[in-house]
Each structure stands twice: as C-alpha cells, then as structure tokens.
Amino acid sequence: MRRFASATAVMAMTAGLLPIPATTALAEPGNDESVEPLVVERVTPDAVDADSTLRVSGVVTNTTADGVEDVTVRIRYSRSPFSGREDLDEFASGHGWQPGASGPDEDVAASLEPDASEEFSLSVPVEDLGLSSFGVYPLVIEAVDGDGERLGAQYTFLPFTGEDDEDVPSVDIAWVWPLMATPQRADDDTFLSDALAGSVGEDGRLGRLLEAGAQSDLSFETGDEDLVELLGLDEEPPEATPGPEATDEPTEDATAEPSDAEPTGDEATGGEDAEASPEAEGSDGEETGSAESAGVPVTWAVDPATLDDIVRLARESHDVLDDPGAVSEGSDPGREERPADVAAQVWLREARAALAEDTVIATPYASVDLASLLRNGMEADATASLETGRSAVERALGVAADSSFALPADGLMDDAVYAFLSGDGAHRFLLDESAMPAASGLSTTPTAQAALSPVEGGPEEEPFALIADQGLADVLAMPSRGPGESELALQRFAAETAMIAGENAGSDRVVVAYPGPDWNPSAELAAGVLEASDSLPWLTPERLEDVELADPDDRETTRRALTYPERGYTDELTSIYLGQVADVNRDVRLFNSVLLGGSDPFRPAVLRMESYHWREREDIAGAIRSLVSDSIDERLGDVRIIPGEPVTLASSTGTTGIVVANDLEDETVHVILSVYSENSERLSVGGYTRSFEIAPGAKTTVYIPLTARINGRTELQASLQNEAGEPISAHATVIPVNATGLGTQALLISGIGLLILVAALAPRAVRKWLRGQAARAARNASAGDTPEGSSDGRADASGAAAAKPSTDATGDTGHDAGGNDATT
C-alpha cells in the first residue's frame, strides 16, 4: 500500500545521516522563509463525536504582489469516509479527489494588503455536518477572495467516532522511542562537530525527545550539584572490550632497571584494574526526581555509541574539528579544544532518572552494518559491537539493555544476521515492513507480531518479529517545525490510527510505532502523539515487552517469511571500504599487542567506522578512518626509545643505558627491546634485560654491555617490539658507538710481547755465548803448548804472526785442520 512521504521529510531524514557541521545528523532544520498563505494552527477536538463542536483556527496571509478584497476562510468536507489507508496520501497531496460538501465560512478581511495577515476561527456543531459512522473524513480549510479565487488551502482529516462510543473499534499501540544519532567522533577525543552539544540541550533534538518520552517536566538547569562527581564521570572508565586478535592474557612479567626519576612496572600501575561504575552514583533517583515514567508506556531504543559520545562530551575536555571534510582533501581540518559539556552532564542526569524504570533496548554499538561485516568475514567485529554496546549502555544510564530484543540496522536482517543475533540471546526482533511484507492480497494492516523459524543455538523462547508500521513512521516524519505543521501532523496521526482501528481485520492487533533513529520532531509533535495515544478512543497503549505471539492455533498468516530485500544488498558497506577498515584493524592489533591486560581502547572507534550510517557516505567515513589511523600512529609513537648522546668506549668494554618511555596516559605497556650491532666483528652486544613493563607516563633505563675489538665508529640498532617480535615503529633508533681506547692497549700488548720474546731468546743467547767462550778457551789452550827445543815453552808470537801461509797453484786460501780459515 502507498505511504505518505513529503519531499521535506525525505530531506530531513537525509540530513540526519550526515555528521559534518554543514549537514550534521543533529543539526536543527531551519524553517523555510516563505510564508504559507493559510496556516491552520489548531483543530479541536482531535476526534469528534456526534455531540462535539468542531473548531478550526489559524492565520491567512496575502502572499501575492497585489492587495486582495473580501477574503473569506471556509471549510469543505465529505460526508463519506475514506475506504483505505492508501487514500489518505492522495488526498493529502491536494491533487486528488476534492470534497464537495460546504461547511461554515468566515469573512476575514474586506481587504488584505500584500504580506498582511489576519487570524480566523471557524466552528460548527458536528451534528450539522451529517457524518454517518465511525471513520476518517476529508477536511479542507481554504481561503478565497471575493472572486472565488483560492488564496491558500490546507488538506487535513476529521476522525469521527460515530453516534455510539461503545461501537468504536480499537487497536493496541506500542511505542519505541529513539535516543540515537549518527556517530559523532573519530577517535575517543575528537568530535566531528559541535552538533551533539547543541542536541542535548533543552531545545535540542535529543533534549526534546528525552523530555517528551519521559512525559514529565525535566530540569535542564545545572543546580548546585557537582555533576561530574554525581554521575561518576571523574572515575576511570572501564577498558573497552578486546577486539579481533587482541590477547586476553597479560604479557610475561620481566624486570628492568628503572631510571631514578620515574617509577616503572607494578610500582606505577596503581588503580589500573579499578573499574569505573558511574551508574552507581546519582542513578538511584533520590536526588534527580522520580525514576518512573508516567503516561503512555514507551520502550526506549538507544544506540550505545550515541550514549558513549554524550558521556565523553560530559566527562572532560575534548577536541572539535572545524572542517572534517578537509581531511579527505589532505588539508588540516583544524581543531579547537572545548571543556567538558555541562548540557551533556545535565542530559545524562535526567536520562538516568527518566529511563530507570522503563525498558531499554539497544542496537549494536554504532549500529554497525552487521550484514556486511558477516558477509566479509569480520565476525570478531560483529561480536565486539554487541559486547561494547552492552557496557556503554550500563556506563551511561546505569541500567542494562534488554538483551531479548534486537534492532538490526535499517530494520533488515538476512539469515546470517538472524542467526548471529539469536546466538547472542535475542528472540524478539524489531524489523522494517520490507523485511516481512504483508501477505499477498491482504487489504488490512496485519498485527505487528510475526513468527520466525527457530535458529539452532538460539534461546529457548520462540522467536518472533515486531514489525514497525511504515505508515506511522512516515506520518511521524512529517514536517513539524514550521507554523501549523505540528497540528497537521497530529491530525494525520489521528487519521492513520483511526483507519487501522476501523479495518475489519477480525482479530486483536498491535501496531508498533517506531519513527526511526533520526527522528527530529518538534516538541509539540513528540508530546502530542503520546498524548493522543492515551486520549484517542480507538488506541490502547501497550508495552512492547508485553506484546507476545498468539497461540499457534489462533495465528493467522498475515505476513510473508523473513526476507532480505535487494536494497539491503545494494546499500551495505562495500567490501572495498571494509578492506580499508581492516587495514586500520591491523594497526589497532599491533597497538593492542603491547598493552598490558588485553585492553582495546580503539575498538569503539573502529566500530564507529563500521556504522550503517556510512552507507553512501564513505567519503566522510574515509576522513574518519584517516583521523583514527593517524591517532593510532601517534599513540604507538608514545611508546618510544628516547635518543641519547653517541657512546664513546675508552676501553674495549663498557655499558650504555637506553631509556624507554611510555608517554601513554592510561595504559601500562609490555615491550621487548631489541638491540644489535651493525658490525658484530667490530662491536658485540652482551646480555641485557629484553622484556619489561612500563607504567603510564613512566620511563625505564636498560643497560647494554658492549665489547669493542677494533678502534673506530660502529652503530647500534635499537627497536621496540611486541612479544611476537613485530616492531611497533617503522624505524629503529640508531646509537653511534666510537671505540677510542685501543692505541694504549696496543703499546702495552707490544711491550708484553717483547718481554716474552726476550725471555724466550735469552737462554739460547747465553748458551751460545758460553759455547763461544768455551771454544776460544780451547783454542787458546791448544796454541799455548811449548814445542820441543823451546827455551821457555811459549811460542814466539811475533814469529807466528809473521809466518806466511803457503799458497797452491790455484790461489785458494788454505784452511786449518779444524776447518777454520787460516787468515781472518
């Protein structure tokens, strides 16, 4: 069946998907400066009976360039009701059938100059209109001049309960009230715009939705309380859920010699395991008012990422980008530091009180595109979205979301998503009409409940879908911020629900009213539809959690089986885009690998990149991805080796200290220090402490023994690694080492060697000298024998010296008997 949708509504919903300041998801739409010639400000009562008096009031304006005469406002209607919901759209457009019955009229002005306005008020007893029975009747309020030319008109509806109130049909209505927005952050500290700060104020979108859904007056005043302390925002938030490939076990403890200046290891990690529990303070309702909502029961639908953004906004200072789109162009987006937002603190205080006793259901964190994640093998991210979402809801609101409900993105799920959510414990699924369309040939609105086939591994309860009525969603998306727009939307809401109630469906039915995650109504419309749900005689408010399947024997086949429409496939985040997210995931895994205790601080940022809100907005998502990637690199750079002065060795051995710093503010790290020489033949590295922990903001010094074998300059390469041996930075730290003490050592060694040589050769020289002495003594003894005939027994020395040797014919010198030359 056809459903109402205006161009303005489509534009408003489209704007709701854009996070940048010019088209932010939370920006308040501006009213068209053009003036409507006829504005209907009030139609009372919303539904008339036979004893009522219909009253219509408003303003007529001359929007022409000339003055007009004899301006009259009149009513036209039909005595026959609409026959089906599809007829309402055609009539509201003003281009279809025109009713012919005339009602009351009023002379507004004898003349009306250009841009001049006059108020009008019409009234008529309903019994004079001649309406026949329960139903919705067409109603036209129009202004005409004296010539009968129409100046302006408004097409609306007149629900009539009939002559006997006891004959009024009824239908149950269950409200799902959204508190959601497009993800507003890149990394934890960086907001894409200041739109969220405006939205949580009293006149902002989330402020209006909270107060209207609470159905009581909330206080948006700060008061005298310390809201940071009251809400527990000054406590350290719990660690994010470990994501893909993140280790759950702490790294092996090792000792390193710390520097004297700062503590390291366990001495500086006090409070690391303390879990924050902001919900424990200020959430009991004693100081913030009654926790129980009055009036029509509503089930609150929240996106945990939206609540997480508000908590971060309220907790402490943060950065706001001037132009996120500049990132895609390679330009600086600019950023401004803002203090903790007081309006966000007040919103959290009021939300905890308003939602304390109501049912809260939650999307996966950031409404991730589960279908695309599962289709691309990213089950770990899908699981993390559920776990991270649960903790975010409890941290923000102090209550747990009802895990028996599931809200898949865009109200659609294929078999894989259905099995995944069932495996997490859900058995009630809030879906769009296109996921389970009405059965062929059905002319009435089917009840919201529809049985689903059980899934292996799912909960014991029988699974079923709760189908949100698309016609009501379209009505709730009607423009409501301009003059008279809220009143027309409220009349259409009354007409739409009356048409559902009046259908001859043959059984009790429930309609689920869920306006969608980006609903941006006026305060009048938001409050008005809940009041109407309680006051219109054909509506009976019902709690969503009380809506159950009929007994099997009483069920009717009114809907087709679960389907995943073609637009579901075409709208999903693409494999190319998720491949780029996977690259960021690898960087996240590397960063997590050095964190103690398996924490995963970047997991929410990755999940925000996987939000279904970025379908067809991958340009903005690309900018966010770049910002997150840069932030990861910056955080990895905070675990670093502090470069020191070049090392000089005055001897062959020595020790140098390498200072390793952990500049992370919240995380203890466990790292491996790798040091090696570029030339181990010249310089070798001894044993040192390789593995150690460093507390947040601390430093430690590791002492490295060195041995030099040759004089000269050599370099050490130092890097930090995780336990798997992966370097956590792209470049190693180079430490020059200059060995200068080997000259003195060489002289000493040479001297010692000379002494050894002398000691080894001296005995041989002495022995040779003694042999020479002995030989000379023997010769002297032989020469000293006295020849016969000698008077004194000694040879005549002069005679012996003067004796000339004999020479043979060849001229050779003769040798003595002993082999010695005869002459020297």
VOLUMMAR-56842 format. One record per residue (C-alpha): residue number from 1; z negated, y negated, x. Coordinates in pm, whole numbers, plus 50000, padded with zeros to 5 digits. Layout:
    k      Z      Y      X
  NUM      Z      Y      X
...
end
This chain:
    k      Z      Y      X
    1  50000  50000  50000
    2  50063  49645  50113
    3  49777  49448  50255
    4  49706  49077  50286
    5  49764  48911  50619
    6  49838  48547  50690
    7  50001  48401  50999
    8  49683  48208  51068
    9  49477  48523  51057
   10  49714  48701  51293
   11  49698  48409  51535
   12  49320  48404  51519
   13  49299  48775  51586
   14  49545  48749  51873
   15  49346  48467  52026
   16  49042  48690  52009
   17  49190  48916  52275
   18  49232  48650  52541
   19  48946  48575  52778
   20  49068  48273  52969
   21  48942  47931  52863
   22  49267  47826  52700
   23  49279  48139  52488
   24  48932  48281  52514
   25  48804  48558  52295
   26  48512  48343  52193
   27  48677  48006  52152
   28  48629  47844  51815
   29  48962  47784  51640
   30  49046  47425  51573
   31  49143  47320  51225
   32  49497  47215  51153
   33  49511  46836  51146
   34  49748  46848  50849
   35  49580  46783  50514
   36  49627  47014  50217
   37  49734  46821  49906
   38  49498  47029  49694
   39  49170  47178  49815
   40  48959  47400  49589
   41  48602  47363  49710
   42  48420  47570  49452
   43  48493  47827  49182
   44  48191  47937  48979
   45  48084  48191  48896
   46  48241  48440  49140
   47  48286  48679  48850
   48  48289  48564  48490
   49  48189  48739  48173
   50  48250  48653  47810
   51  47955  48412  47800
   52  48038  48227  48123
   53  48184  47885  48175
   54  48445  47871  48449
   55  48411  47565  48672
   56  48657  47459  48941
   57  48609  47157  49166
   58  48788  47013  49466
   59  48994  46726  49607
   60  49355  46617  49557
   61  49527  46411  49829
   62  49859  46230  49824
   63  50031  46370  50133
   64  50365  46209  50052
   65  50501  45889  50202
   66  50502  45709  49867
   67  50246  45637  49601
   68  50230  45872  49302
   69  50143  45795  48940
   70  49945  45975  48672
   71  49801  46251  48891
   72  49668  46546  48691
   73  49497  46869  48802
   74  49534  47171  48573
   75  49474  47544  48552
   76  49734  47810  48485
   77  49643  48176  48446
   78  49748  48501  48286
   79  49579  48695  48007
   80  49692  49021  48168
   81  49505  49157  48474
   82  49666  49286  48792
   83  49754  49654  48780
   84  49703  49740  49150
   85  49573  49609  49482
   86  49925  49567  49615
   87  49993  49300  49351
   88  49730  49068  49497
   89  49927  48997  49816
   90  50243  48896  49639
   91  50061  48662  49404
   92  49853  48501  49681
   93  50172  48413  49870
   94  50282  48188  49581
   95  50635  48330  49590
   96  50600  48599  49329
   97  50535  48604  48961
   98  50393  48279  48815
   99  50140  48296  48527
  100  50231  48102  48215
  101  49908  48051  48021
  102  49769  47696  48034
  103  49405  47619  48084
  104  49218  47289  48098
  105  49350  46984  48283
  106  49205  46656  48409
  107  49357  46317  48475
  108  49256  46241  48831
  109  49412  45903  48903
  110  49651  45658  48741
  111  49798  45603  49085
  112  49735  45751  49426
  113  49849  45580  49743
  114  49968  45776  50048
  115  49676  45959  50221
  116  49442  45861  49938
  117  49219  46132  49785
  118  49037  46189  49461
  119  48787  46453  49357
  120  48838  46665  49048
  121  48631  46901  48835
  122  48755  47135  48563
  123  48558  47356  48328
  124  48635  47588  48040
  125  48439  47849  47841
  126  48568  48191  47941
  127  48587  48296  47577
  128  48857  48032  47533
  129  49077  48198  47793
  130  49133  48509  47585
  131  49078  48761  47864
  132  49092  49116  47737
  133  48897  49360  47958
  134  48745  49423  48298
  135  48987  49333  48574
  136  49119  49066  48806
  137  49330  48788  48657
  138  49564  48546  48836
  139  49446  48187  48856
  140  49645  47884  48976
  141  49498  47539  49027
  142  49770  47278  49072
  143  49811  46902  49094
  144  50115  46733  48936
  145  50231  46376  48893
  146  50345  46202  48574
  147  50693  46351  48603
  148  50555  46704  48625
  149  50638  46736  48996
  150  50391  46959  49176
  151  50191  46783  49449
  152  49997  47090  49557
  153  49860  47424  49436
  154  49613  47698  49529
  155  49652  48058  49419
  156  49330  48247  49365
  157  49176  48512  49143
  158  48943  48537  48847
  159  48744  48862  48822
  160  48629  48931  48465
  161  48356  49184  48382
  162  48457  49222  48019
  163  48271  49195  47693
  164  48001  49452  47775
  165  47831  49451  48115
  166  47739  49816  48072
  167  48105  49910  48093
  168  48151  49753  48436
  169  48270  50019  48686
  170  48109  50030  49029
  171  48177  50127  49386
  172  47939  50158  49680
  173  47995  49930  49979
  174  47864  49997  50330
  175  47876  49713  50581
  176  47944  49745  50953
  177  47856  49411  51113
  178  48013  49345  51454
  179  47850  49177  51753
  180  48131  49214  52006
  181  48359  49015  52230
  182  48625  49066  52492
  183  48468  49141  52835
  184  48368  48808  52987
  185  48301  48898  53352
  186  48487  49015  53658
  187  48212  49129  53895
  188  47847  49109  53798
  189  47801  48743  53886
  190  48139  48593  53789
  191  48224  48483  53434
  192  48583  48418  53344
  193  48495  48111  53138
  194  48200  47942  52968
  195  48311  48066  52624
  196  48023  48313  52591
  197  47768  48039  52645
  198  47919  47849  52352
  199  47943  48159  52134
  200  47573  48248  52145
  201  47467  47905  52025
  202  47367  47838  51666
  203  47718  47721  51574
  204  47898  47971  51795
  205  48073  48285  51676
  206  47805  48533  51785
  207  47534  48294  51670
  208  47684  48272  51321
  209  47736  48648  51297
  210  47380  48720  51405
  211  47223  48482  51156
  212  47449  48586  50867
  213  47394  48956  50933
  214  47019  48907  50960
  215  47028  48736  50617
  216  46738  48514  50716
  217  46695  48183  50890
  218  46679  48236  51264
  219  46530  47991  51507
  220  46770  47872  51773
  221  46501  47649  51926
  222  46364  47742  52265
  223  46000  47691  52172
  224  45712  47690  52417
  225  45757  48048  52535
  226  45874  48146  52879
  227  46177  48337  52754
  228  46262  48483  53092
  229  45921  48646  53110
  230  45908  48730  52738
  231  46240  48913  52750
  232  46169  49083  53080
  233  46465  48912  53242
  234  46269  48850  53559
  235  46237  49222  53619
  236  46482  49410  53833
  237  46745  49571  53608
  238  46778  49950  53634
  239  47052  50090  53851
  240  47392  50143  53697
  241  47490  50495  53609
  242  47655  50674  53902
  243  48029  50688  53853
  244  48310  50905  53986
  245  48230  51089  54309
  246  47908  50896  54354
  247  47640  51108  54518
  248  47315  51165  54333
  249  47122  51266  54644
  250  46975  51017  54891
  251  47108  51035  55244
  252  46907  51213  55510
  253  46628  51001  55646
  254  46654  50909  56011
  255  46462  50678  56234
  256  46599  50388  56424
  257  46411  50147  56640
  258  46386  49830  56429
  259  46402  49481  56558
  260  46074  49293  56581
  261  46192  49020  56349
  262  46250  49211  56026
  263  46136  49538  55866
  264  46367  49829  55818
  265  46376  50158  55634
  266  46097  50251  55396
  267  45875  49963  55506
  268  46106  49714  55336
  269  46207  49906  55026
  270  45905  49842  54810
  271  45991  49835  54442
  272  46330  49997  54495
  273  46269  50268  54238
  274  46092  50049  53985
  275  46280  50048  53658
  276  46302  49733  53453
  277  46213  49756  53089
  278  46290  49421  52934
  279  46276  49579  52594
  280  45908  49642  52644
  281  45826  49273  52624
  282  45893  49043  52339
  283  46063  49309  52130
  284  45781  49412  51900
  285  45849  49138  51651
  286  45496  48993  51662
  287  45593  48669  51826
  288  45952  48642  51716
  289  45915  48695  51344
  290  45971  48982  51110
  291  46186  49259  51250
  292  46300  49399  50918
  293  46624  49262  50775
  294  46620  49158  50412
  295  46901  49173  50158
  296  47211  49387  50189
  297  47176  49669  50444
  298  47408  49632  50741
  299  47481  49862  51031
  300  47526  49661  51349
  301  47824  49755  51564
  302  47785  49637  51922
  303  47982  49656  52241
  304  47730  49724  52519
  305  47937  49517  52760
  306  47901  49211  52536
  307  47524  49257  52529
  308  47528  49311  52905
  309  47723  48987  52952
  310  47466  48798  52743
  311  47176  48946  52942
  312  47343  48844  53268
  313  47410  48497  53128
  314  47044  48462  53034
  315  46886  48614  53344
  316  46972  48383  53631
  317  47235  48157  53783
  318  47595  48273  53778
  319  47946  48154  53862
  320  48203  48037  53608
  321  48570  48030  53705
  322  48775  47719  53638
  323  49110  47900  53608
  324  49113  48282  53625
  325  49492  48280  53591
  326  49520  48118  53933
  327  49419  48449  54093
  328  49746  48609  53981
  329  49933  48323  54147
  330  49746  48369  54474
  331  49556  48043  54426
  332  49188  47967  54430
  333  49056  47991  54072
  334  48772  47756  54153
  335  48417  47832  54052
  336  48108  47646  53950
  337  47753  47775  53969
  338  47562  47749  53641
  339  47190  47804  53580
  340  47052  48074  53352
  341  47170  48000  52999
  342  46889  47908  52760
  343  47105  47964  52449
  344  47165  48322  52563
  345  46791  48373  52605
  346  46727  48246  52251
  347  47006  48466  52110
  348  46854  48774  52274
  349  46511  48691  52136
  350  46646  48655  51782
  351  46872  48960  51812
  352  46582  49183  51915
  353  46386  49072  51612
  354  46678  49095  51367
  355  46802  49437  51477
  356  46467  49603  51542
  357  46458  49799  51214
  358  46831  49835  51149
  359  47078  50098  51261
  360  47277  50005  51572
  361  47595  50187  51665
  362  47786  50123  51985
  363  48131  50152  52131
  364  48169  50297  52480
  365  48092  50032  52741
  366  48352  49752  52719
  367  48537  49953  52452
  368  48719  50141  52726
  369  49055  50292  52638
  370  48928  50649  52614
  371  49265  50793  52513
  372  49436  50652  52819
  373  49152  50745  53054
  374  49151  51107  52940
  375  49529  51123  52946
  376  49529  51008  53309
  377  49260  51242  53436
  378  48981  50983  53454
  379  48715  51183  53268
  380  48442  51061  53503
  381  48504  50701  53398
  382  48505  50801  53033
  383  48167  50971  53075
  384  48029  50672  53263
  385  48131  50443  52976
  386  47902  50631  52738
  387  47607  50655  52975
  388  47635  50297  53093
  389  47670  50181  52734
  390  47352  50351  52619
  391  47140  50194  52891
  392  47295  49850  52832
  393  47207  49854  52460
  394  46846  49951  52526
  395  46815  49694  52802
  396  46944  49412  52582
  397  46800  49495  52240
  398  46506  49720  52309
  399  46644  49981  52065
  400  46868  50281  52115
  401  47208  50305  51954
  402  47253  50590  51706
  403  47448  50845  51909
  404  47556  51037  51599
  405  47811  50759  51537
  406  48123  50698  51745
  407  48350  50391  51743
  408  48671  50473  51932
  409  48885  50181  52046
  410  49103  50030  51773
  411  48966  50287  51529
  412  49203  50557  51660
  413  49146  50885  51841
  414  49362  51174  51942
  415  49236  51530  51976
  416  49116  51474  52333
  417  48909  51170  52239
  418  48772  51350  51934
  419  48662  51647  52146
  420  48515  51417  52412
  421  48307  51213  52164
  422  48199  51528  51980
  423  48083  51676  52307
  424  47861  51371  52350
  425  47687  51445  52021
  426  47878  51231  51769
  427  47961  51375  51428
  428  48038  51052  51235
  429  48345  50857  51341
  430  48432  50504  51227
  431  48812  50501  51207
  432  49103  50285  51103
  433  49303  50374  50792
  434  49604  50466  51003
  435  49401  50744  51169
  436  49361  50922  50833
  437  49600  50765  50580
  438  49566  50817  50208
  439  49729  51132  50079
  440  50088  51101  49964
  441  50122  50993  49604
  442  49763  50869  49577
  443  49760  50541  49385
  444  49390  50464  49414
  445  49165  50379  49705
  446  49012  50700  49844
  447  48648  50721  49937
  448  48564  50636  50297
  449  48436  50984  50390
  450  48685  51242  50513
  451  48603  51582  50660
  452  48714  51664  51014
  453  48775  52002  51170
  454  48481  52111  51387
  455  48521  52100  51763
  456  48394  52368  51996
  457  48091  52238  52179
  458  48023  51967  51922
  459  47698  51911  51731
  460  47581  52144  51457
  461  47629  51882  51185
  462  47960  51890  51001
  463  48184  51616  51147
  464  48346  51359  50924
  465  48523  51026  50945
  466  48423  50699  50784
  467  48743  50507  50717
  468  48717  50128  50719
  469  48909  49974  50431
  470  49203  49781  50576
  471  49245  49562  50269
  472  48890  49432  50302
  473  48940  49382  50675
  474  49245  49167  50603
  475  49055  48962  50345
  476  48767  48905  50586
  477  49019  48784  50846
  478  49146  48509  50615
  479  49109  48153  50747
  480  48765  48022  50661
  481  48700  47723  50885
  482  48913  47464  50707
  483  48842  47275  50383
  484  48824  47513  50089
  485  48925  47819  50295
  486  48588  47995  50268
  487  48593  47963  49889
  488  48942  48112  49860
  489  48844  48398  50092
  490  48532  48470  49888
  491  48734  48476  49566
  492  48978  48716  49727
  493  48690  48938  49843
  494  48555  48948  49488
  495  48902  49028  49353
  496  48971  49301  49612
  497  48643  49482  49548
  498  48682  49448  49171
  499  49026  49607  49192
  500  48880  49901  49389
  501  48598  49944  49138
  502  48836  49930  48844
  503  49065  50205  48973
  504  49042  50526  48773
  505  48950  50741  49071
  506  48749  51000  48880
  507  48459  51030  49128
  508  48198  50827  49310
  509  48337  50642  49608
  510  48221  50441  49906
  511  48420  50169  50079
  512  48334  50071  50433
  513  48367  49701  50506
  514  48427  49652  50877
  515  48603  49329  50973
  516  48677  49438  51331
  517  48538  49347  51673
  518  48685  48996  51698
  519  48580  48869  51355
  520  48533  48492  51364
  521  48434  48376  51015
  522  48275  48053  50904
  523  47904  48069  50834
  524  47982  48026  50464
  525  48216  48325  50451
  526  47992  48551  50659
  527  47687  48478  50446
  528  47889  48468  50124
  529  48035  48820  50145
  530  47690  48972  50190
  531  47551  48770  49900
  532  47848  48877  49690
  533  47788  49241  49781
  534  47446  49208  49623
  535  47539  48989  49326
  536  47877  49117  49207
  537  47804  49365  48928
  538  48061  49623  49043
  539  47926  49651  49400
  540  47631  49864  49510
  541  47527  49812  49875
  542  47479  50134  50070
  543  47350  50205  50421
  544  47620  50352  50640
  545  47383  50616  50775
  546  47319  50731  50416
  547  47685  50796  50348
  548  47746  51170  50356
  549  48022  51413  50271
  550  48030  51556  49924
  551  47956  51924  49883
  552  48257  52139  49972
  553  48310  52240  49610
  554  48316  51875  49496
  555  48554  51740  49757
  556  48900  51615  49678
  557  49188  51599  49923
  558  49248  51225  49929
  559  49343  51175  50295
  560  49577  51331  50541
  561  49449  51509  50850
  562  49345  51324  51162
  563  49650  51171  51327
  564  49723  50957  51629
  565  49994  50712  51525
  566  50283  50621  51750
  567  50143  50274  51809
  568  49838  50442  51962
  569  50053  50584  52243
  570  50257  50271  52299
  571  49954  50041  52304
  572  49749  50239  52556
  573  49678  50108  52903
  574  49963  50228  53122
  575  49942  50489  53396
  576  50059  50229  53646
  577  49776  49996  53555
  578  49514  50272  53565
  579  49651  50378  53903
  580  49566  50029  54028
  581  49220  50065  53879
  582  49188  50399  54061
  583  49252  50214  54388
  584  48955  49990  54311
  585  48758  50303  54221
  586  48818  50437  54571
  587  48679  50119  54720
  588  48380  50147  54489
  589  48323  50507  54600
  590  48328  50400  54965
  591  48075  50125  54895
  592  47852  50360  54695
  593  47860  50618  54975
  594  47629  50407  55191
  595  47385  50311  54915
  596  47058  50497  54905
  597  46980  50688  54586
  598  47329  50712  54440
  599  47335  50371  54272
  600  47666  50240  54142
  601  47647  49860  54096
  602  48022  49810  54049
  603  48060  50073  53774
  604  48029  49820  53486
  605  48295  49602  53649
  606  48535  49897  53673
  607  48471  49990  53311
  608  48540  49633  53203
  609  48880  49663  53371
  610  48948  49973  53160
  611  48880  49800  52828
  612  49131  49845  52548
  613  49124  49465  52514
  614  49362  49450  52814
  615  49639  49633  52631
  616  49935  49400  52662
  617  49713  49168  52866
  618  49744  49340  53201
  619  49822  49005  53366
  620  49470  48884  53303
  621  49337  49230  53385
  622  49521  49210  53718
  623  49341  48888  53802
  624  49009  49052  53719
  625  49100  49351  53934
  626  49171  49125  54232
  627  48839  48946  54187
  628  48647  49272  54174
  629  48830  49413  54475
  630  48751  49101  54676
  631  48388  49127  54574
  632  48367  49490  54689
  633  48515  49396  55027
  634  48265  49113  55058
  635  47973  49339  54974
  636  48091  49603  55221
  637  48109  49327  55481
  638  47741  49257  55419
  639  47660  49587  55592
  640  47765  49495  55942
  641  47719  49505  56315
  642  47613  49169  56450
  643  47831  49092  56753
  644  47629  49034  57071
  645  47694  48898  57419
  646  47902  49101  57669
  647  47696  49360  57857
  648  47660  49345  58237
  649  47536  49651  58430
  650  47374  49563  58764
  651  47340  49931  58845
  652  47510  50250  58744
  653  47290  50298  58436
  654  47150  50071  58170
  655  47074  50025  57798
  656  47221  49784  57547
  657  47099  49711  57195
  658  47331  49696  56891
  659  47195  49504  56592
  660  47294  49633  56248
  661  47226  49411  55945
  662  47210  49483  55572
  663  47272  49149  55401
  664  47279  49308  55053
  665  47008  49155  54838
  666  46924  49456  54622
  667  47040  49773  54794
  668  46898  49991  55072
  669  47177  50146  55276
  670  47207  50463  55480
  671  47470  50439  55756
  672  47596  50621  56063
  673  47651  50419  56381
  674  47943  50541  56592
  675  47972  50412  56950
  676  48222  50535  57208
  677  48373  50415  57534
  678  48741  50336  57556
  679  48740  50500  57901
  680  48477  50769  57938
  681  48576  50826  58304
  682  48459  50476  58389
  683  48172  50439  58138
  684  47990  50705  57937
  685  47757  50672  57636
  686  47430  50865  57623
  687  47236  50992  57322
  688  47112  50744  57062
  689  46991  50731  56700
  690  47306  50760  56491
  691  47174  50780  56134
  692  46927  50537  55978
  693  46834  50337  55668
  694  46813  49960  55637
  695  46628  49781  55359
  696  46782  49490  55168
  697  46809  49181  55384
  698  46678  49364  55692
  699  46814  49433  56041
  700  46760  49714  56289
  701  46842  49750  56658
  702  46983  50072  56800
  703  46955  50117  57177
  704  47254  50274  57353
  705  47216  50427  57706
  706  47518  50367  57933
  707  47631  50514  58265
  708  47900  50349  58480
  709  48087  50535  58752
  710  48323  50264  58874
  711  48288  49892  58901
  712  48483  49683  58655
  713  48524  49594  58284
  714  48523  49852  58005
  715  48485  49820  57627
  716  48264  49996  57376
  717  48395  50051  57022
  718  48116  50038  56763
  719  48159  50104  56388
  720  47952  50189  56081
  721  48039  50497  55880
  722  47916  50689  55580
  723  47787  51043  55605
  724  48140  51179  55569
  725  48245  50989  55880
  726  48456  50733  55693
  727  48442  50384  55844
  728  48317  50125  55599
  729  48504  49840  55765
  730  48866  49815  55867
  731  48797  49709  56227
  732  48549  49830  56489
  733  48323  49589  56679
  734  48429  49557  57045
  735  48150  49523  57305
  736  48270  49435  57660
  737  48077  49605  57944
  738  48109  49485  58306
  739  47970  49710  58586
  740  47890  49499  58900
  741  47617  49688  59095
  742  47834  49948  59268
  743  47907  49737  59601
  744  47549  49758  59734
  745  47532  50120  59633
  746  47846  50198  59834
  747  47694  50048  60154
  748  47377  50244  60102
  749  47568  50563  60045
  750  47781  50498  60358
  751  47471  50438  60568
  752  47310  50752  60448
  753  47629  50942  60517
  754  47641  50803  60872
  755  47285  50914  60936
  756  47368  51259  60808
  757  47674  51268  61036
  758  47470  51159  61336
  759  47201  51412  61258
  760  47462  51687  61234
  761  47651  51596  61557
  762  47357  51506  61789
  763  47254  51868  61876
  764  47612  51952  61965
  765  47641  51645  62188
  766  47310  51728  62358
  767  47418  52086  62417
  768  47748  51970  62563
  769  47572  51720  62784
  770  47331  51990  62908
  771  47621  52223  62983
  772  47788  51946  63181
  773  47474  51879  63374
  774  47437  52246  63449
  775  47796  52270  63568
  776  47756  51975  63802
  777  47437  52116  63938
  778  47611  52444  64010
  779  47894  52273  64191
  780  47659  52068  64397
  781  47468  52379  64489
  782  47788  52555  64595
  783  47907  52262  64808
  784  47571  52235  64981
  785  47579  52587  65154
  786  47576  52546  65557
  787  47888  52708  65732
  788  47843  52918  66039
  789  47827  52717  66357
  790  47690  52411  66177
  791  47410  52248  66370
  792  47223  52105  66065
  793  47354  52337  65787
  794  47526  52049  65582
  795  47895  51982  65551
  796  48037  51672  65706
  797  48106  51466  65404
  798  48343  51232  65569
  799  48527  51519  65726
  800  48553  51699  65397
  801  48671  51387  65220
  802  48924  51319  65485
  803  49073  51664  65481
  804  49417  51659  65320
  805  49529  51937  65094
  806  49830  52142  65173
  807  50147  52093  64971
  808  50411  52359  64897
  809  50779  52306  64885
  810  50778  52210  64510
  811  50533  51923  64545
  812  50276  52064  64292
  813  49920  51973  64340
  814  49711  52272  64426
  815  49405  52386  64209
  816  49082  52520  64343
  817  48971  52870  64283
  818  48775  52757  63995
  819  49080  52623  63815
  820  48995  52259  63887
  821  49234  52013  64027
  822  49190  51974  64393
  823  49204  51597  64353
  824  49068  51363  64087
end
